[in-house]
Amino acid sequence: MRSLLVLVLIVFALVSAANAQFSTKEVEEKVYCPCGCGEVLADCQCEDAVKERAKISRMMAESKTPEEIVEEYARLYGSSAVVRQVESVEEDSRQVSMLPLYLLGIAATAAVAYGFGRSGRGGKGRDGESWDFK
C-alpha cells in the first residue's frame, strides 16, 4: 500500500510539472514581444523574445501565477503590451485539465484490483479448483 501511495505522489508531481510547462505557453500567448514587432511573444523568434521566455520560466519557477506575470508585463510595458482576446462562450480560458482526475481513477482502480488480488481466494475458482493454465 505504501508503494501505491508513493506512485500516486509521483504521478501528481509529474502532472504538476506538465501543467507548469503549459502555463508558460499561456503567458507567452497573452503578451506581445517587447521588441516592437507586434507579434505575440509565443510566435516571435527574436533575441528579445528568447530572453523574455527565459524570464517567464524563471518567474514560473518562483511560483508566480500566469496572471501575476501578465500583470507585471502590463505594469512594465503598459496595457498595450497585453493581448486583448475576445473569448467565445464555447472557449473558456480557465479550462480544468482532466488528466489528474484520470490518473487518480487509474490509481484507485489499481489499488482496488490489488486489494482484491491480495484478499482473494488464493488463485482458486468458485468450485475450489486451481487456476493453473499449463
Sequence and secondary structure as in RCSB ss.txt:
>XXXX:A:sequence
MRSLLVLVLIVFALVSAANAQFSTKEVEEKVYCPCGCGEVLADCQCEDAVKERAKISRMMAESKTPEEIVEEYAR
LYGSSAVVRQVESVEEDSRQVSMLPLYLLGIAATAAVAYGFGRSGRGGKGRDGESWDFK
>XXXX:A:secstr
 HHHHHHHHHHHHHHHHHHHHHHHHHHHTTBB TTSS  BTTT  SHHHHHHHHHHHHHHHTT  HHHHHHHHHH
HH GGGB      SS  TT   SHHHHHHHHHHHHHHHHHHHHHS SSB TTS B    
